[in-house]
Amino acid sequence: MITARIQLDEYSNKVLNVIKAKYDLKDKSEAINKFVEIYGDDVVEKEPKEEYIKKVLEIIDEDRKKYGHKKMSLAELDSLCGV
């Protein structure tokens, strides 16, 4: 956990108070974290969870066992996409 001392303008303070009340949070620190949770994906992508990565790798392995390293032609890709 990182500790930070911040200065807020009036508008930012009002926004945090509304978030704090809306989500029944204890303090403005929780309100800031909630705000980042809601809007942070617009700026920075979250790191994928390890379970998600493992699942994707399993799917890739299954696909390679079934189809090998066969490459798809552009015509096959176009027909698959309905172009």
OpenMM code with the backbone's topology and positions (N, CA, C; nanometers):
from openmm import Vec3, app, unit

residues = "MET ILE THR ALA ARG ILE GLN LEU ASP GLU TYR SER ASN LYS VAL LEU ASN VAL ILE LYS ALA LYS TYR ASP LEU LYS ASP LYS SER GLU ALA ILE ASN LYS PHE VAL GLU ILE TYR GLY ASP ASP VAL VAL GLU LYS GLU PRO LYS GLU GLU TYR ILE LYS LYS VAL LEU GLU ILE ILE ASP GLU ASP ARG LYS LYS TYR GLY HIS LYS LYS MET SER LEU ALA GLU LEU ASP SER LEU CYS GLY VAL".split()
positions = [
    Vec3(0.0845, -0.1172, 0.0000),
    Vec3(0.0000, 0.0000, 0.0000),
    Vec3(0.0889, 0.1233, 0.0000),
    Vec3(0.0528, 0.2209, -0.0816),
    Vec3(0.1278, 0.3449, -0.0922),
    Vec3(0.0508, 0.4543, -0.0205),
    Vec3(0.1218, 0.5351, 0.0552),
    Vec3(0.0618, 0.6472, 0.1249),
    Vec3(0.0991, 0.7742, 0.0516),
    Vec3(0.0008, 0.8609, 0.0306),
    Vec3(0.0262, 0.9866, -0.0389),
    Vec3(-0.0524, 1.0984, 0.0271),
    Vec3(0.0084, 1.2133, 0.0333),
    Vec3(-0.0601, 1.3317, 0.0835),
    Vec3(-0.0934, 1.4161, -0.0388),
    Vec3(-0.2211, 1.4480, -0.0566),
    Vec3(-0.2632, 1.5189, -0.1769),
    Vec3(-0.3416, 1.6445, -0.1416),
    Vec3(-0.3444, 1.7379, -0.2358),
    Vec3(-0.4267, 1.8575, -0.2223),
    Vec3(-0.5334, 1.8508, -0.3302),
    Vec3(-0.6580, 1.8735, -0.2903),
    Vec3(-0.7704, 1.8666, -0.3824),
    Vec3(-0.8312, 2.0045, -0.4018),
    Vec3(-0.8758, 2.0319, -0.5246),
    Vec3(-0.9529, 2.1539, -0.5443),
    Vec3(-1.0965, 2.1241, -0.5015),
    Vec3(-1.1804, 2.2260, -0.5017),
    Vec3(-1.3178, 2.2111, -0.4527),
    Vec3(-1.3970, 2.1081, -0.5334),
    Vec3(-1.3839, 2.1130, -0.6649),
    Vec3(-1.4590, 2.0202, -0.7497),
    Vec3(-1.4180, 1.8754, -0.7239),
    Vec3(-1.2876, 1.8492, -0.7177),
    Vec3(-1.2382, 1.7136, -0.6912),
    Vec3(-1.2875, 1.6643, -0.5560),
    Vec3(-1.2890, 1.7533, -0.4590),
    Vec3(-1.3375, 1.7182, -0.3259),
    Vec3(-1.4852, 1.6792, -0.3304),
    Vec3(-1.5660, 1.7554, -0.4078),
    Vec3(-1.7088, 1.7243, -0.4207),
    Vec3(-1.7289, 1.5891, -0.4886),
    Vec3(-1.6509, 1.5637, -0.5957),
    Vec3(-1.6626, 1.4365, -0.6670),
    Vec3(-1.6312, 1.3207, -0.5730),
    Vec3(-1.5227, 1.3329, -0.4981),
    Vec3(-1.4857, 1.2257, -0.4048),
    Vec3(-1.5915, 1.2070, -0.2963),
    Vec3(-1.6506, 1.3147, -0.2500),
    Vec3(-1.7566, 1.3030, -0.1495),
    Vec3(-1.8783, 1.2310, -0.2056),
    Vec3(-1.9120, 1.2580, -0.3322),
    Vec3(-2.0260, 1.1899, -0.3946),
    Vec3(-1.9956, 1.0409, -0.4103),
    Vec3(-1.8756, 1.0071, -0.4563),
    Vec3(-1.8370, 0.8664, -0.4718),
    Vec3(-1.8373, 0.7966, -0.3365),
    Vec3(-1.7851, 0.8651, -0.2373),
    Vec3(-1.7820, 0.8108, -0.1006),
    Vec3(-1.9234, 0.7802, -0.0511),
    Vec3(-2.0160, 0.8712, -0.0744),
    Vec3(-2.1545, 0.8514, -0.0297),
    Vec3(-2.2248, 0.7456, -0.1142),
    Vec3(-2.2042, 0.7508, -0.2455),
    Vec3(-2.2740, 0.6595, -0.3364),
    Vec3(-2.2389, 0.5137, -0.3083),
    Vec3(-2.1121, 0.4867, -0.2802),
    Vec3(-2.0671, 0.3489, -0.2586),
    Vec3(-2.0491, 0.3157, -0.1102),
    Vec3(-2.0943, 0.4044, -0.0229),
    Vec3(-2.0885, 0.3831, 0.1226),
    Vec3(-1.9461, 0.3482, 0.1676),
    Vec3(-1.8524, 0.4348, 0.1327),
    Vec3(-1.7119, 0.4128, 0.1661),
    Vec3(-1.6760, 0.4872, 0.2933),
    Vec3(-1.5682, 0.4418, 0.3580),
    Vec3(-1.5287, 0.4987, 0.4868),
    Vec3(-1.4630, 0.6355, 0.4744),
    Vec3(-1.3744, 0.6498, 0.3744),
    Vec3(-1.2988, 0.7737, 0.3641),
    Vec3(-1.2673, 0.8072, 0.2184),
    Vec3(-1.2021, 0.9198, 0.1997),
    Vec3(-1.1698, 0.9651, 0.0642),
    Vec3(-1.0644, 0.8773, -0.0013),
    Vec3(-0.9839, 0.8127, 0.0768),
    Vec3(-0.8858, 0.7197, 0.0208),
    Vec3(-0.9561, 0.6066, -0.0523),
    Vec3(-1.0598, 0.5509, 0.0094),
    Vec3(-1.1391, 0.4470, -0.0555),
    Vec3(-1.2122, 0.5031, -0.1774),
    Vec3(-1.2550, 0.6287, -0.1690),
    Vec3(-1.3237, 0.6921, -0.2819),
    Vec3(-1.2283, 0.7079, -0.4005),
    Vec3(-1.1049, 0.7465, -0.3741),
    Vec3(-1.0056, 0.7573, -0.4813),
    Vec3(-0.9817, 0.6210, -0.5443),
    Vec3(-0.9655, 0.5183, -0.4620),
    Vec3(-0.9444, 0.3836, -0.5150),
    Vec3(-1.0634, 0.3370, -0.5983),
    Vec3(-1.1849, 0.3684, -0.5548),
    Vec3(-1.3055, 0.3309, -0.6299),
    Vec3(-1.3108, 0.4055, -0.7628),
    Vec3(-1.2775, 0.5333, -0.7608),
    Vec3(-1.2753, 0.6139, -0.8831),
    Vec3(-1.1762, 0.5553, -0.9837),
    Vec3(-1.0591, 0.5179, -0.9361),
    Vec3(-0.9572, 0.4583, -1.0234),
    Vec3(-1.0039, 0.3227, -1.0744),
    Vec3(-1.0698, 0.2455, -0.9903),
    Vec3(-1.1232, 0.1155, -1.0317),
    Vec3(-1.2251, 0.1320, -1.1447),
    Vec3(-1.3083, 0.2347, -1.1351),
    Vec3(-1.4131, 0.2575, -1.2346),
    Vec3(-1.3561, 0.3143, -1.3643),
    Vec3(-1.2694, 0.4149, -1.3545),
    Vec3(-1.2249, 0.4883, -1.4732),
    Vec3(-1.0802, 0.4622, -1.5140),
    Vec3(-1.0071, 0.3852, -1.4372),
    Vec3(-0.8658, 0.3622, -1.4657),
    Vec3(-0.8390, 0.2864, -1.5943),
    Vec3(-0.9294, 0.1966, -1.6341),
    Vec3(-0.9101, 0.1187, -1.7570),
    Vec3(-0.9049, 0.2064, -1.8807),
    Vec3(-0.9620, 0.3264, -1.8737),
    Vec3(-0.9566, 0.4180, -1.9871),
    Vec3(-0.8154, 0.4710, -2.0102),
    Vec3(-0.7327, 0.4664, -1.9062),
    Vec3(-0.5977, 0.5227, -1.9145),
    Vec3(-0.4906, 0.4143, -1.9156),
    Vec3(-0.5029, 0.3159, -1.8271),
    Vec3(-0.4029, 0.2104, -1.8123),
    Vec3(-0.4733, 0.0760, -1.8077),
    Vec3(-0.4270, -0.0190, -1.8888),
    Vec3(-0.4850, -0.1525, -1.8863),
    Vec3(-0.4367, -0.2262, -1.7618),
    Vec3(-0.5257, -0.3050, -1.7044),
    Vec3(-0.4887, -0.3858, -1.5888),
    Vec3(-0.4056, -0.5045, -1.6342),
    Vec3(-0.3237, -0.5548, -1.5443),
    Vec3(-0.2468, -0.6750, -1.5727),
    Vec3(-0.3413, -0.7945, -1.5709),
    Vec3(-0.3287, -0.8844, -1.6678),
    Vec3(-0.4163, -1.0017, -1.6669),
    Vec3(-0.3832, -1.0933, -1.5498),
    Vec3(-0.4844, -1.1614, -1.5008),
    Vec3(-0.4643, -1.2554, -1.3909),
    Vec3(-0.3928, -1.3790, -1.4435),
    Vec3(-0.3187, -1.4431, -1.3561),
    Vec3(-0.2405, -1.5609, -1.3939),
    Vec3(-0.3303, -1.6729, -1.4462),
    Vec3(-0.4503, -1.6881, -1.3869),
    Vec3(-0.5435, -1.7924, -1.4317),
    Vec3(-0.5854, -1.7688, -1.5769),
    Vec3(-0.6061, -1.6424, -1.6132),
    Vec3(-0.6458, -1.6080, -1.7490),
    Vec3(-0.5355, -1.6444, -1.8481),
    Vec3(-0.4130, -1.6114, -1.8132),
    Vec3(-0.2987, -1.6434, -1.9006),
    Vec3(-0.2861, -1.7940, -1.9178),
    Vec3(-0.2999, -1.8693, -1.8083),
    Vec3(-0.2914, -2.0156, -1.8165),
    Vec3(-0.4008, -2.0715, -1.9064),
    Vec3(-0.5218, -2.0188, -1.8952),
    Vec3(-0.6331, -2.0661, -1.9774),
    Vec3(-0.6071, -2.0387, -2.1254),
    Vec3(-0.5555, -1.9199, -2.1584),
    Vec3(-0.5245, -1.8870, -2.2971),
    Vec3(-0.4170, -1.9801, -2.3504),
    Vec3(-0.3147, -2.0066, -2.2710),
    Vec3(-0.2079, -2.0971, -2.3144),
    Vec3(-0.2598, -2.2388, -2.3357),
    Vec3(-0.3533, -2.2836, -2.2507),
    Vec3(-0.4142, -2.4163, -2.2695),
    Vec3(-0.4914, -2.4219, -2.4012),
    Vec3(-0.5655, -2.3172, -2.4313),
    Vec3(-0.6417, -2.3124, -2.5569),
    Vec3(-0.5471, -2.3163, -2.6757),
    Vec3(-0.4378, -2.2433, -2.6685),
    Vec3(-0.3395, -2.2431, -2.7770),
    Vec3(-0.2792, -2.3816, -2.7943),
    Vec3(-0.2439, -2.4472, -2.6829),
    Vec3(-0.1871, -2.5826, -2.6899),
    Vec3(-0.2853, -2.6814, -2.7522),
    Vec3(-0.4133, -2.6734, -2.7124),
    Vec3(-0.5151, -2.7619, -2.7699),
    Vec3(-0.5295, -2.7388, -2.9204),
    Vec3(-0.5283, -2.6137, -2.9599),
    Vec3(-0.5404, -2.5789, -3.1013),
    Vec3(-0.4213, -2.6334, -3.1806),
    Vec3(-0.3021, -2.6213, -3.1244),
    Vec3(-0.1825, -2.6711, -3.1946),
    Vec3(-0.1820, -2.8230, -3.2038),
    Vec3(-0.2339, -2.8907, -3.1006),
    Vec3(-0.2427, -3.0365, -3.1067),
    Vec3(-0.3406, -3.0794, -3.2156),
    Vec3(-0.4488, -3.0029, -3.2279),
    Vec3(-0.5528, -3.0382, -3.3241),
    Vec3(-0.5137, -3.0003, -3.4672),
    Vec3(-0.4571, -2.8812, -3.4843),
    Vec3(-0.4303, -2.8304, -3.6186),
    Vec3(-0.2813, -2.8161, -3.6521),
    Vec3(-0.1933, -2.8368, -3.5558),
    Vec3(-0.0506, -2.8174, -3.5807),
    Vec3(-0.0209, -2.6699, -3.6003),
    Vec3(0.0811, -2.6434, -3.6796),
    Vec3(0.1188, -2.5042, -3.7054),
    Vec3(0.0718, -2.4594, -3.8427),
    Vec3(-0.0429, -2.5099, -3.8838),
    Vec3(-0.0994, -2.4772, -4.0144),
    Vec3(-0.1319, -2.3281, -4.0205),
    Vec3(-0.0937, -2.2673, -4.1324),
    Vec3(-0.1240, -2.1259, -4.1520),
    Vec3(-0.2499, -2.1133, -4.2347),
    Vec3(-0.3264, -2.0083, -4.2075),
    Vec3(-0.4506, -1.9837, -4.2791),
    Vec3(-0.4221, -1.8868, -4.3938),
    Vec3(-0.4774, -1.9162, -4.5095),
    Vec3(-0.4608, -1.8260, -4.6235),
    Vec3(-0.5539, -1.7063, -4.6062),
    Vec3(-0.5264, -1.6012, -4.6804),
    Vec3(-0.6132, -1.4833, -4.6738),
    Vec3(-0.7536, -1.5148, -4.7209),
    Vec3(-0.7651, -1.6017, -4.8214),
    Vec3(-0.8971, -1.6395, -4.8709),
    Vec3(-0.9756, -1.7140, -4.7624),
    Vec3(-0.9090, -1.8052, -4.6880),
    Vec3(-0.9751, -1.8769, -4.5798),
    Vec3(-1.0185, -1.7788, -4.4703),
    Vec3(-0.9328, -1.6847, -4.4384),
    Vec3(-0.9652, -1.5856, -4.3356),
    Vec3(-1.0833, -1.4992, -4.3794),
    Vec3(-1.0832, -1.4577, -4.5069),
    Vec3(-1.1937, -1.3782, -4.5597),
    Vec3(-1.3258, -1.4545, -4.5525),
    Vec3(-1.3228, -1.5829, -4.5901),
    Vec3(-1.4459, -1.6624, -4.5869),
    Vec3(-1.4932, -1.6845, -4.4439),
    Vec3(-1.3988, -1.7000, -4.3517),
    Vec3(-1.4326, -1.7179, -4.2110),
    Vec3(-1.4985, -1.5920, -4.1547),
    Vec3(-1.4528, -1.4763, -4.2012),
    Vec3(-1.5049, -1.3480, -4.1521),
    Vec3(-1.6249, -1.3003, -4.2309),
    Vec3(-1.6603, -1.3750, -4.3376),
    Vec3(-1.7769, -1.3376, -4.4156),
    Vec3(-1.7519, -1.2224, -4.5117),
    Vec3(-1.6285, -1.2085, -4.5545),
    Vec3(-1.5945, -1.0995, -4.6487),
    Vec3(-1.5987, -1.1495, -4.7889),
] * unit.nanometer
topology = app.Topology()
chain = topology.addChain("A")
for resn in residues:
    res = topology.addResidue(resn, chain)
    for name in ("N", "CA", "C"):
        topology.addAtom(name, app.Element.getBySymbol(name[0]), res)
